[in-house]
Amino acid sequence: MRTNLCYNMSMQRSMVATDAKETLLDLIDELTIALEDLQKQEIRGELDLYGEGAKAVYVQMLEFIRERWEESEANGLDFNIEERFPI
């Protein structure tokens, strides 16, 4: 296990002992939470151009993880990302 200096999506800086799998799981969680928040804004009609761009990038990042990590479906990405979070 190694210690990385990392930033979470809320921009808090912390020293955390992580491995690659833990990092990917945390990233999936952060991206999914952010996408759910953006979707709520969109439903309320409050999603601006920046939010639309962020949503597209977050969806692309989740798809990238799923394509590259063979354990992704067993670890939470077992759904159609673009269907759940349409862009």
C-alpha positions, -999 to +999 in steps of 0.1 A: +000+000+000+013+034-008+004+069+004-008+094-022-016+131-020-050+133-035-079+157-041-115+146-039-142+162-060-150+187-032-114+199-035-104+189+000-067+179+002-057+149+023-031+122+027-047+088+022-032+054+020-047+038-011-041+013-038-053+014-074-086-005-067-096+018-038-088+048-059-109+036-088-138+028-064-136+062-048-135+079-083-165+059-094-184+070-063-174+106-067-184+107-104-217+090-098-226+114-069-217+144-091-237+130-120-267+124-098-265+160-085-262+174-121-292+153-131-313+168-103-303+203-115-312+194-150-347+181-139-352+214-120-342+233-151-311+248-134-283+231-153-262+257-171-237+252-199-208+245-175-230+218-158-238+202-192-201+201-200-192+186-166-219+160-171-205+149-204-170+147-191-181+126-160-200+102-182-170+099-205-147+092-174-170+065-161-171+049-196-133+051-198-130+033-164-154+006-175-136+000-208-101-002-192-108-020-159-119-056-163-133-057-128-155-025-132-188-043-136-182-064-105-174-031-087-204-010-094-203-001-131-228-028-140-253-005-157-256+014-190-239+047-181-254+067-210-289+054-203-287+063-166-270+096-172-281+108-207-261+136-222 
